[in-house]
Amino acid sequence: MSLVLTGGLVWDGRSEEPAEADLVVDDGRIEAVAAPGTVRPGDDDVVLDLGGSIVLPGLIDMHVHLVWSGGPDPARTVEHAGEQVTTLRAAANAQAQLLAGVTTVRDVGSNWDIAISLARTIDRGELEGPSIIASGRTVIMTGGHDPFWGVMADGVDAVVAAVRGQVTAGAGVIKTAATGGAYGREEGEEVGQAELSPAELGALTAEAHRFGRRVAAHALGTEGIANAVAAGVDTIEHGVFLTEELADRMAAAGTVLCPTVEIYRVIASGGGGEVPDYARAKAEAVVTAHEQSVRMALAAGVPVVAGTDAGSVLLPHPALASELLALRSCGMSATDVLRAATSGAAAALGRSGLGVIEPGARADLIMVDGDPFTDTELLHRPWGVVRGGRHVRGRDRLARPVVAHIR
């Protein structure tokens, strides 16, 4: 039994524009991308007439925190709620992401390694949600950024042990903090302060890569970014105070930037007095430099991917569409913005067959009425979502009942 999608436009995640095509999905994969009208569905196949809608690859958010509420002070909320309530919140946030067409998330920080457990639960089919590539806890220096979910490690041996611990726990990516940040701690850290040393970052990256895990480095300040790039990390998270020289080094090394533009704008706005004063003041100081850094990265040819920091201060799940608009405001083209949340993000994850529509690719799909290339807001409200060949949203448009298709 196959799922057949007809009568629409298909954007494959790479091309400049969509094209008319029919899709055949079988056993969780895309079996065929065919010329319009050439597919002959079998008697048992499930047919979805798209009626001119556009099909895109399922979206990928490269930076989320499922344990966080998106309230004024989400770290404090977790502290008060405890592990069990926070786990329930994380599951609800994951489901909200999926219904919004975000079929894969990279979760880069969770108390009690909750995101790792949630990833396993979803992979086993026991809970509906997106695919989760989770770091669990973050490898940090003693007193480093986000200590509430940190594995504190000082010195090369301790850092290597921390990486091994997270790999053993089931982490799909290793997260570290190369600098301080704008939100998380009221005292004891500065935005531009370098944290793990170059030797520690180098050892962390080498050990993570030895185990086949990519490394995401929280890095806002110039020195910390430079240390992380020299260490060979795979993605720089935030990258607020880049320089042209650093951008050139990142481009040469293939280091990816996940800037999370929108969250700093939100924190700097103050949220009508809801945002903690220390976080608002720090964010105000970085917003302009951050946009300049994104423009530097784009000019240098640095791969830029879409990540939101969803769950953080006043940015509830899901938040990807707002980040795509923010990237547009920094000079990215509409097509490049969509690539940043599909094929480009998948490349940064090292996941072939993800973020694209082609034979053999995983059948993660979203359907929208209208043109997302000219109206990014449409991505807030896809009418159809398919994850791994399973119809999650839009069953009402099927020509035949989907019950037999879901297994």
N, C-alpha and C positions, 0 to 999 in steps of 0.2 A: 504494500500500500504506500502510495506516494502523495505528497502535497504538491499540487500544481498551481502556480500563480500566473495568471494570464491578464492581458489587457492593460498593462502598465508600462511605466518607464523604469529602467534599472540603472542605478549608479553603482559602479563596481568598487568604489573606494579609492580608485587611482585616477580615472579618466577626468578630463576637463568638464564633461557634462554627461547627463544620463542619456540612455538610448532605449528604444523600444525593444523589449525582449520578454520571453516567457521563462519561468524558472520551474525546475523540477527538484523537489527536496525528498530525499529518501534516507532513512536510517540516520537522521541527524546531520546529514551532509548535503551539499548542493550537488545534485547528480548531473544537471544540465542547465546551461544558459542558451536558450534556443531562439531562433528567429520567430517573430510574432506569428501565431496561428499554426505553427508547425507541430506542436505537441498534441498528441492524441491521448487524452486521459483514459486509463483503464476503468472498468466498471466499479472497482473498489477504491479508486483514487479520490482524494478530497480536493476539490477545486475551489480556488479563491479568485473571483473576478475583481481585479484591482480598479477597474473603472477609471483609468487614467492616472491613478495615484503613482507616486514615486517610491520605489523600494531602495533602501540604502542598507549597508552593513549595520549590524547592531553597534551601538555606540560604546566607546571605552572611556571611562574616567580614570585617569592615571594617578589621582591623589585624593583619596577619601579617608575618612575616619568614621566607620560605621557605629562605633560605640558612642559617638558624640551626637548631641541633640540638635545642634544648630541654634541653641539659645544664646543668651547674652554671655554666659560663662560656662561652657559645656564641660570643661575639666572639673569644675566644682560640682556640677550636676552629677557626674559619674562618682565623685567622692562621696556624695550624700546618698546616692541610689544603691551603691554596692554592686557586687558581681552579678547576682541573679537578675535584677531588674535591668541592669545594663545589657545583659545578654539578650533579653527580650527586645529591648530598644534596637539593638544592632540588627536583629532578625527583621524587625519591622522596617528599618531603614533600607535593608537589602531588598526587600520586596518592593518598596517604593521606587528604588532605582530601576528595577526590572520593568515595572509597569510604565515607566517613563522612557523605555527603549534603551536603557543603559544595560547591556547584556554582559559586560565585563567591567570589573573595578579592580584597581590596585589599592589595597588598604595598607597604608604606611604608618600604622601606629595604633595599637589597641591595648588597653589594660587587660591583664590576665590572659593574654594571647587569645582573646575572644574571637577575633577575626579569623584566626587559623582554624579554630573549632567550627566556626560558621561555614568556612569554605569546605571543610570535609562533609558537613551535614548536607549542604547543597549538592555537592558532587555525588553523594550517595542517593540523591533523589528524595531525601526525607523532608526537604523544605524547598519552597519555591524561592528563587533568587538568581542574581547574576553569577557568573563565574567570578570567584574572588582569588586574586593573587595577593596573599597577605604576608606582611613582615612580622606580625605579632608585635613583640616589644622591640624597642629601638636600642641599638648599641651606642652608649654615650659614655663620656667621662664622668667621674664622680662630680655631682653637682651640675651636670650638663643640661642641655635643653630638654624639656618635657620629661622630668624625672619620674612622673607618675606612671609612665609605662616604659621606663628605661631599664636596660641591663647595664649597670654601672661597671665600667672596665677601665683600668689604668695600666698602661704598659702593653707592649706587644703581645706577651703571652696571655694576658687577661682578655685582650680584645679577640685573639684567635679562639680562646675558649668560649667567649660569648657568641661568636659566629656559629661555632659548632653546636652550642646549646639551642640556638634558634633553628638551625637546620634540623636538629633532632626533634624539636617541637613541631616541625612541619612547615616552616616558613618557606614561601615560594619566592621571596625576595628579601634581601637584607637591607634594613634601613639604619642609617647612622646620622649623627648630628655633627657637622663640621663647624658650625657657628651657633651663636645664640639666635633668638627669634623675637618676634613682636608680641606673641601671645603665649601664655603657658605659665610663666612665673613672674610674679610682681616684683621680686627682688632677686639679685644674684646673677643676672645675665644681661648682656647688651647685644643689640642686633648685630653689630660688626665684630663681635668678639670671636676669635678662632677658638675652637674647643679641642677635639682630638688632634694630636700632633701628626705631622706628615708621616712619621714612621708607623704610628698606630693606624692611620688611614690606609697606608700601603699594605700593611699586614692584613687588615680587615678585608680589603678588596681581593687580595690574592687568595685568601682562604675561602671567601664566598665564591669566587670564580672556580676554585678547585672543586667545589661541590655543585657547580652548575647553577649557582644563584647569582642574579644580577644585583647591583648595589645602587640604592637611591640615597643621596646625601642631602640632608637639609643644610643649605648653605646660602646665607644672605650676604655676609661681609666679603670683601674682596680677598683678604688673606685666606679665609676658609675655603672660598671657591677655588682659589689657586691650588691649595693643598689637595682638595678633593679631585680636581682635574689631573694633577700630577700623579695621584694615587691610582688613577684609571677607573674611577667610579663610572657607572653607566649613565646615570641621570643626576643632574643638579636640580634639586627642588627649590624653587623660588628664584634664586640667582639675582637678588635685588641690586647688588653693587658690582655689576660686571664692568670690565674695561674693554676697549677695542682689542687690546693684546690678548686678554683672556678669551674673548669671543673667537678670535682667530685660532687660539690653541684648542678650544673646544671643537671648532669645525674640523681642524686637522685630525683630531683624535676620534671624531665621531661621537663625542659626548653630547647627550641629549639634554635640552632644557625643558623642564616642566615648570612654567613660571607662576601658575596660580595667581593671575592678575587680579581677579575680581575680589578675592577675600580681603586684600589690603585696602581696597577702596571702601569696602563695607565697614571694616574696622575703623578706618580713618573718619568715616562719616559720624561715628559716635552712636548711631542708632537711637537718636533722641535721648541720650543720656544713659542708655542701657549697657553700652560697652564699658568694661573696666577702664578707668582713666589711664592707667599705665599702658594698656594695649593701644588705646586710641592715640596717645601721644607718640608712641613708637611708630605706628602705622602712618601717621601724618608725615613723619620724617622720611618715609621710604617711597611713597606713592609715585612722586615725579621721577625719582631715580630708577624705580622699577620699570616704568614704561620706557624710559630711555634705554635700559638694559635689554629689554625685549627687542626693541628696534635695532640695537647693535647686533644682537644675536642673529636676527633675520638677515641683516645686511651682510654678515660674515658667512652665512650659509649654515648656521647651527640648526640641527633638527629641533623643532619646537613641537611639543605635544600638549594636549589639553588635559589639565588636572585642576580640580576645583578647591580642594581642602574642605569638601562638603562635610557638614557636621560641625565645622568650626563656628566662630562667633557670628551669629545672625545669618548663617548660610546653611539652612536645612537641606536635607536630602530630598530630591535630587537637585543638582545645581549646574549641570553641564551646559545647558543652553545659555545661561548667563555668562559663563566663562568663554564660550565661543563668541559671544557679542563683544566681550572685553578684548579678546585677541584680535577681532576685526578692528577695534578702535586703536590697536597698536600697529596697524599696517598690514596685517595678513590678508590675503585675498580670501574670498568666500570659499573657493575650492580648497585652498590650503588649510583653512580652518576646519573644514569637514574631514580632510585627510588627517589632521592633528588628533581627531577623535575616532579615527577608524584605522586605515592602513598604516599611517605614521605611528600611531600608538602601538599597534601590534608589532611593528618592526622594533620599537624600543623595548618591548617585552620579550622579543626573540621568539614570538609565536607565529609561525607560518600557518597559513590557512585560517587566520583570524583577521577581522577587520576588512575583509574583501568579499566580493561575490564572484566566484569562479568555480568551475567543477572541482570537486574534492574539498572545498573549503567548508568549514563548520557553518551550519545553517543558522546563523544569528542574523536576524533581519528586522528592520522596522519599515513601516509604511506611513506616509504622510500625504495629506491632500494639500496641494500647492507646491511651491518651488522653494525648497530650503536653501538654495543658493542665493536667493534674493531676500528671503524671510527666514532668518535663523530661528526666530521665535517659534516656528512650526515644530521645532525639535522638542519644545516643551510638551507637546501633545500629539505624539504619534497615535494613530487610530489602530494600528496593528503592530504586534510584537511577536516574533518567533525566536525562541532560544533553543539551540541544539535540535531544530526540527519540530519542537513542541510549540503549539500555538498558545501563546500566553494572553494575548489581547487581540480583539477583532474577530472573534468566532462568529459574531452575528452576521458577518458578510460572507460566510462560507455558503457555497452552493449545496453542500451536503453536510450532514452532521460530522463534527470532528471527533466525536467520542471514540470511534474505532481507531482514529489515528494516534491518539495519546496512549502511550504505553510505557 
